[in-house]
Amino acid sequence: MSEVPPSTKRQRTEEEPSEAPPPAPAPTPVRSKIWMPYDDIILQAESTQFRVNCDVLARQSSVFKDMFALPQPADEPTIEGCPIVRIFDSTKDWELLLEVLYHPFQSSVSASARCRRDVAIRG
């Protein structure tokens, strides 16, 4: 019985580069209707930005309160001097929440109805 000689081909160690097109650029962020000109932080959900007040959020959420108490890196991007915080919930969820926080008497009925509708759809 004869032995098989070793292969002279190189062994594949990684995926071969493909001719796939480059990924599409991220969508340009847009301002939401909740953009308070004198507030101090930008929340970005998906490609929508909200300019809001740290104190308003910290009063409603211990997560935000703790986050705002931490020192922020100096090289973080800003818009009009406000730090940008990327959040990973949907734009729609943040619009509903911020409408209730910033316009409680105008939006509570409509926001409540939309929340119930959205929960029923996801349900």
C-alpha positions as a Markdown table, in Angstrom:
| # | Residue | x | y | z |
|---|---|---|---|---|
| 1 | Met | 0.0 | 0.0 | 0.0 |
| 2 | Ser | 1.4 | 3.4 | -1.0 |
| 3 | Glu | 1.2 | 6.5 | 1.1 |
| 4 | Val | -0.6 | 9.6 | -0.2 |
| 5 | Pro | 1.8 | 12.5 | -0.6 |
| 6 | Pro | 1.1 | 15.7 | 1.4 |
| 7 | Ser | -1.0 | 18.3 | -0.4 |
| 8 | Thr | 0.9 | 21.3 | -1.8 |
| 9 | Lys | -2.2 | 23.5 | -1.5 |
| 10 | Arg | -2.3 | 26.0 | 1.3 |
| 11 | Gln | -4.8 | 25.3 | 4.1 |
| 12 | Arg | -7.8 | 27.7 | 4.2 |
| 13 | Thr | -7.7 | 29.5 | 7.6 |
| 14 | Glu | -10.3 | 32.2 | 7.0 |
| 15 | Glu | -13.2 | 33.0 | 4.8 |
| 16 | Glu | -12.0 | 34.1 | 1.4 |
| 17 | Pro | -12.7 | 37.7 | 0.7 |
| 18 | Ser | -15.9 | 38.1 | -1.3 |
| 19 | Glu | -16.9 | 40.7 | -3.8 |
| 20 | Ala | -19.8 | 41.8 | -1.6 |
| 21 | Pro | -20.8 | 45.5 | -1.9 |
| 22 | Pro | -19.8 | 47.7 | 1.0 |
| 23 | Pro | -22.4 | 48.2 | 3.7 |
| 24 | Ala | -24.8 | 51.1 | 3.2 |
| 25 | Pro | -24.0 | 54.2 | 5.2 |
| 26 | Ala | -25.9 | 54.8 | 8.4 |
| 27 | Pro | -29.0 | 57.0 | 7.9 |
| 28 | Thr | -28.5 | 60.6 | 8.8 |
| 29 | Pro | -30.0 | 61.4 | 12.2 |
| 30 | Val | -33.1 | 63.5 | 12.2 |
| 31 | Arg | -34.5 | 65.7 | 15.0 |
| 32 | Ser | -37.7 | 64.6 | 16.7 |
| 33 | Lys | -40.5 | 67.0 | 17.5 |
| 34 | Ile | -39.2 | 66.7 | 21.1 |
| 35 | Trp | -36.2 | 69.0 | 20.8 |
| 36 | Met | -36.0 | 71.4 | 23.7 |
| 37 | Pro | -33.5 | 74.1 | 22.7 |
| 38 | Tyr | -32.2 | 74.8 | 26.2 |
| 39 | Asp | -32.0 | 71.2 | 27.4 |
| 40 | Asp | -28.7 | 69.4 | 27.9 |
| 41 | Ile | -28.5 | 65.9 | 26.4 |
| 42 | Ile | -29.3 | 64.2 | 23.1 |
| 43 | Leu | -30.9 | 60.8 | 23.1 |
| 44 | Gln | -30.6 | 58.9 | 19.8 |
| 45 | Ala | -33.0 | 56.0 | 19.2 |
| 46 | Glu | -32.4 | 54.4 | 15.8 |
| 47 | Ser | -31.8 | 57.5 | 13.6 |
| 48 | Thr | -34.0 | 59.9 | 15.6 |
| 49 | Gln | -32.5 | 62.4 | 18.1 |
| 50 | Phe | -34.3 | 63.9 | 21.1 |
| 51 | Arg | -32.9 | 66.9 | 23.0 |
| 52 | Val | -34.1 | 66.6 | 26.5 |
| 53 | Asn | -33.1 | 67.5 | 30.1 |
| 54 | Cys | -31.0 | 65.2 | 32.3 |
| 55 | Asp | -32.9 | 66.2 | 35.4 |
| 56 | Val | -36.3 | 65.2 | 33.9 |
| 57 | Leu | -35.0 | 61.8 | 33.0 |
| 58 | Ala | -33.1 | 61.3 | 36.3 |
| 59 | Arg | -36.2 | 62.1 | 38.3 |
| 60 | Gln | -38.1 | 59.3 | 36.5 |
| 61 | Ser | -35.4 | 56.7 | 36.2 |
| 62 | Ser | -32.6 | 55.5 | 38.5 |
| 63 | Val | -30.8 | 54.1 | 35.5 |
| 64 | Phe | -30.5 | 57.6 | 34.0 |
| 65 | Lys | -29.8 | 59.1 | 37.4 |
| 66 | Asp | -26.8 | 56.7 | 37.9 |
| 67 | Met | -25.6 | 57.2 | 34.3 |
| 68 | Phe | -25.6 | 61.0 | 34.6 |
| 69 | Ala | -23.6 | 60.8 | 37.8 |
| 70 | Leu | -20.7 | 59.1 | 36.0 |
| 71 | Pro | -18.0 | 61.2 | 34.5 |
| 72 | Gln | -18.3 | 61.3 | 30.7 |
| 73 | Pro | -15.3 | 60.9 | 28.4 |
| 74 | Ala | -14.0 | 64.2 | 27.0 |
| 75 | Asp | -13.8 | 62.9 | 23.4 |
| 76 | Glu | -17.4 | 61.8 | 23.1 |
| 77 | Pro | -19.4 | 63.4 | 20.1 |
| 78 | Thr | -21.7 | 66.3 | 20.9 |
| 79 | Ile | -24.3 | 68.3 | 19.2 |
| 80 | Glu | -24.5 | 72.0 | 20.1 |
| 81 | Gly | -22.4 | 71.2 | 23.2 |
| 82 | Cys | -24.8 | 68.4 | 24.3 |
| 83 | Pro | -23.5 | 64.8 | 24.7 |
| 84 | Ile | -25.2 | 62.1 | 22.5 |
| 85 | Val | -26.5 | 59.0 | 24.3 |
| 86 | Arg | -27.4 | 56.2 | 21.9 |
| 87 | Ile | -30.3 | 54.1 | 23.2 |
| 88 | Phe | -31.3 | 50.8 | 21.7 |
| 89 | Asp | -35.1 | 51.0 | 22.0 |
| 90 | Ser | -37.4 | 52.0 | 19.1 |
| 91 | Thr | -37.9 | 55.6 | 18.2 |
| 92 | Lys | -41.6 | 55.1 | 18.6 |
| 93 | Asp | -41.2 | 53.9 | 22.2 |
| 94 | Trp | -39.1 | 57.0 | 23.1 |
| 95 | Glu | -41.6 | 59.3 | 21.4 |
| 96 | Leu | -44.4 | 57.9 | 23.5 |
| 97 | Leu | -42.4 | 58.1 | 26.7 |
| 98 | Leu | -41.1 | 61.6 | 26.2 |
| 99 | Glu | -44.5 | 62.9 | 25.1 |
| 100 | Val | -45.9 | 61.8 | 28.4 |
| 101 | Leu | -42.9 | 63.3 | 30.4 |
| 102 | Tyr | -42.9 | 66.6 | 28.5 |
| 103 | His | -46.6 | 67.1 | 27.6 |
| 104 | Pro | -48.5 | 65.1 | 30.3 |
| 105 | Phe | -51.9 | 66.8 | 29.9 |
| 106 | Gln | -51.8 | 67.0 | 26.1 |
| 107 | Ser | -50.6 | 63.5 | 25.3 |
| 108 | Ser | -51.6 | 61.3 | 28.2 |
| 109 | Val | -54.9 | 60.1 | 26.6 |
| 110 | Ser | -53.5 | 59.7 | 23.1 |
| 111 | Ala | -50.2 | 58.2 | 24.3 |
| 112 | Ser | -52.0 | 55.8 | 26.5 |
| 113 | Ala | -54.3 | 54.7 | 23.6 |
| 114 | Arg | -51.3 | 54.3 | 21.3 |
| 115 | Cys | -49.4 | 52.2 | 24.0 |
| 116 | Arg | -52.4 | 49.9 | 24.4 |
| 117 | Arg | -52.7 | 49.6 | 20.6 |
| 118 | Asp | -49.0 | 48.8 | 20.2 |
| 119 | Val | -49.0 | 46.3 | 23.0 |
| 120 | Ala | -52.0 | 44.6 | 21.5 |
| 121 | Ile | -50.3 | 44.4 | 18.1 |
| 122 | Arg | -47.1 | 43.0 | 19.6 |
| 123 | Gly | -49.0 | 40.9 | 22.0 |
